[in-house]
Structure formats: C-alpha cells, structure tokens
C-alpha cells in the first residue's frame, strides 16, 4: 500500500516561473523611461514586480519622486507591452513537462499570480497551459498582495485544500514568504533575482528550473490520495 502524498496540491506563480514574461516587462519599462529622456535603477522593478497594481504604483512613485514622468512612461510601457503580448511569451524550461506529470498523476494544480485575473487567463490560454489548472487566482481578487498570504489562502479555499497540503512554486522571495505565511511550503525557482540566504533557509528547496522538480516529484507528490 502506498503512503499518502506529502502534498496534495501544487500552486504556481505565473510571471517569471511558468512564463518568461518578467524580462519583457523590465525591458518595456526601461525603454519607456528612455523614450521620455529619463532612467531609473532596474532594481526598483524587481521590488515592484509581484505586487498588486496599486501597491506597485505607490512604491514606484515614492521611490522616483514627483519629477519622474510616471504617467507618460506608463502609457509608453503599455504600448510596448501590447507588442510583447502580441508576440507571446515563452514557456519556462520544464514547466509544460511538470504540469503534464501533475495531470497524469491526478495532482490538483492552481495558479496564484499578482497579475490581474483576466491577464493571467489570457496568458495561460495563449500558450496552452490554462487547462492544467483547476483554480486560477489573480492579484485583483485579494486586498493585499504578496508577501501577505491572502492570495494563497484564497487558492486553498477554492481548492478545498488545507494550506499545509499545498506546495507553492515561486520565482520571487516575497512570493515564497507569502506562501509560508499562509501555512504552506515553498520552492523557489529564481528568475531575475536570487533569493537571500534567509529565503534559502525557509524554503523547502531552491532549484535552477522547474525541470529539476522531476527528481523530487515522488518525494513531494508521490503515493496515493489516501488520508
């Protein structure tokens, strides 16, 4: 008789984890600023990414001050990003294979993304990944963004799963912190920013790509669904 699964649900971030979408976003912001004769430290974008829209805007304005032409740059960024959306985003290494294995083993999967729900749905659909997920939650559906636990608690509620039975895959440290705060465990697959030593300590693992989940899949998700 098989042992019960350690985790019964896999929860995924989207941008920077499933899709290589953070680089085009960074490039659009830097180009938008250049088009208006200004610049800023790209590190700011790494702190803004993963936050709900209003929180990200507030951090941007606070960091750059009143002289930065935020509204004009933002409008230009939307034009540049529309072109990026039209071209489509690449699926990250190992993502499609991991999701296929999750489906084959009957593992429940969900997305918890700070991006607006409608955009999450569109991006996943455009690359043929939407069908792998029973639940999709966007950042516009919760009051507080990562690293607060709200989005992960909503995912657990919609899945009908206890938080301790959910394993979260995140590319960002603040996303992993939100998962931990929700009572889940987290695996970090870094994209643009390497996690701190503290994050490495509180995470279940830090992996180079989702392809590296393969060697740990049985330990994390193997076994039956028995209670």
Number of C-alpha atoms within 10 A of each C-alpha: 5 9 11 14 19 18 23 24 24 21 25 23 25 26 26 21 25 26 19 18 20 20 13 15 19 20 15 23 22 19 18 23 21 13 14 14 10 13 15 14 9 12 11 15 18 14 15 16 20 27 22 22 16 11 13 18 15 11 15 17 14 10 12 15 10 9 7 17 15 18 9 13 21 16 11 18 22 15 12 18 17 12 12 15 15 9 9 15 20 11 20 19 17 16 18 18 13 17 21 14 13 18 15 9 13 14 20 20 23 24 28 27 28 26 23 15 18 12 13 22 17 13 20 21 12 14 14 12 17 18 11 18 18 12 18 23 24 23 22 18 16 17 10 16 27 26 21 20 21 19 28 31 22 19 22 21 12 14 18 9 15 15 25 16 17 27 25 29 28 29 27 28 25 20 28 30 21 24 31 22 18 21 17 23 23 27 25 26 24 18 19 14 13 15 20 9 8 9 20 16 11 14 19 16 16 20 15 12 18 21 15 15 18 13 9 11 13 12 12 15 21 18 17 15 15 9 6
